[in-house]
Amino acid sequence: MWNNLGQLIIITAPSGAGKTTLIRKLLKDNNYKLSVSYTTRSPRKGEINGIDYNFINDKEFLQKKDSNFFAEWALVHNHYYGTSKEDSYNLIKTGKTVIFDVDYQGALNLQRTMPDALSIFILPPSLEILKKRLVNRKTDSQEVIDLRIKNAQKEIYYSKHFDYLLINDKIEAAFISLKDIIRVNKLNISKNSKELDPFIDKFLRGSWK
């Protein structure tokens, strides 16, 4: 039945908005799976091939790119990153909801190649709170924090291209809202027309064989 299929969910946010925390909470439910991207960079300490990323070399990546394997790809800091369209659709056929954790550029590219995907942009209540969160993380220098704030203002401009805008003021309330958005999207006729049309046709034909 159509509603047993999973969904494609694109989640984007400026650094410090709480995206990673919200996604980790979603992934505690086995019905959600994170899309594992392909990259040509070397694994960092603790990263596992096939779980954090699919690590491949430049030649393999370019071959996949040329064969239209990727739904979106980018060259970032001299390394390639890409998302497999086929892997994601295979997962939703099993009933899994696939989460794409990407920046706004990757999100816009995915929207073009996967128009049936739900896109959510997460924001903090204000730039002041965003800056406070970045400072409290104690992982970046002041120079990096200033750059992230500057980039956030650029990224927020593109939020109008997303289906939903979610304000992350308090994490538990934001998480409930995030799950509600995903649940409602399951019933969205325009987003799920490929699966809904055959289901509705059975009503029109009066046949359930």
Secondary structure in CASP SS format (residue, H / E / C, confidence):
PFRMAT SS
TARGET T0000
AUTHOR 0000-0000-0000
METHOD secondary structure of the structure
MODEL  1
M C 1.00
W H 1.00
N H 1.00
N H 1.00
L C 1.00
G C 1.00
Q C 1.00
L E 1.00
I E 1.00
I E 1.00
I E 1.00
T E 1.00
A C 1.00
P C 1.00
S C 1.00
G C 1.00
A C 1.00
G C 1.00
K H 1.00
T H 1.00
T H 1.00
L H 1.00
I H 1.00
R H 1.00
K H 1.00
L H 1.00
L C 1.00
K C 1.00
D C 1.00
N C 1.00
N C 1.00
Y E 1.00
K E 1.00
L E 1.00
S C 1.00
V C 1.00
S C 1.00
Y E 1.00
T E 1.00
T C 1.00
R C 1.00
S C 1.00
P C 1.00
R C 1.00
K C 1.00
G C 1.00
E C 1.00
I C 1.00
N E 1.00
G C 1.00
I C 1.00
D C 1.00
Y E 1.00
N E 1.00
F E 1.00
I C 1.00
N C 1.00
D H 1.00
K H 1.00
E H 1.00
F H 1.00
L H 1.00
Q H 1.00
K H 1.00
K H 1.00
D H 1.00
S C 1.00
N C 1.00
F C 1.00
F E 1.00
A E 1.00
E E 1.00
W E 1.00
A E 1.00
L E 1.00
V E 1.00
H C 1.00
N C 1.00
H E 1.00
Y E 1.00
Y E 1.00
G E 1.00
T E 1.00
S E 1.00
K H 1.00
E H 1.00
D H 1.00
S H 1.00
Y H 1.00
N H 1.00
L H 1.00
I H 1.00
K H 1.00
T C 1.00
G C 1.00
K C 1.00
T E 1.00
V E 1.00
I E 1.00
F E 1.00
D E 1.00
V C 1.00
D C 1.00
Y H 1.00
Q H 1.00
G H 1.00
A H 1.00
L H 1.00
N H 1.00
L H 1.00
Q H 1.00
R H 1.00
T H 1.00
M C 1.00
P C 1.00
D C 1.00
A C 1.00
L E 1.00
S E 1.00
I E 1.00
F E 1.00
I E 1.00
L E 1.00
P C 1.00
P C 1.00
S C 1.00
L H 1.00
E H 1.00
I H 1.00
L H 1.00
K H 1.00
K H 1.00
R H 1.00
L H 1.00
V H 1.00
N H 1.00
R H 1.00
K C 1.00
T C 1.00
D C 1.00
S C 1.00
Q H 1.00
E H 1.00
V H 1.00
I H 1.00
D H 1.00
L H 1.00
R H 1.00
I H 1.00
K H 1.00
N H 1.00
A H 1.00
Q H 1.00
K H 1.00
E H 1.00
I H 1.00
Y H 1.00
Y H 1.00
S H 1.00
K H 1.00
H H 1.00
F C 1.00
D C 1.00
Y E 1.00
L E 1.00
L E 1.00
I E 1.00
N C 1.00
D C 1.00
K C 1.00
I H 1.00
E H 1.00
A H 1.00
A H 1.00
F H 1.00
I H 1.00
S H 1.00
L H 1.00
K H 1.00
D H 1.00
I H 1.00
I H 1.00
R H 1.00
V H 1.00
N H 1.00
K C 1.00
L C 1.00
N C 1.00
I C 1.00
S C 1.00
K C 1.00
N C 1.00
S H 1.00
K H 1.00
E H 1.00
L H 1.00
D H 1.00
P H 1.00
F H 1.00
I H 1.00
D H 1.00
K H 1.00
F H 1.00
L H 1.00
R H 1.00
G C 1.00
S C 1.00
W C 1.00
K C 1.00
END
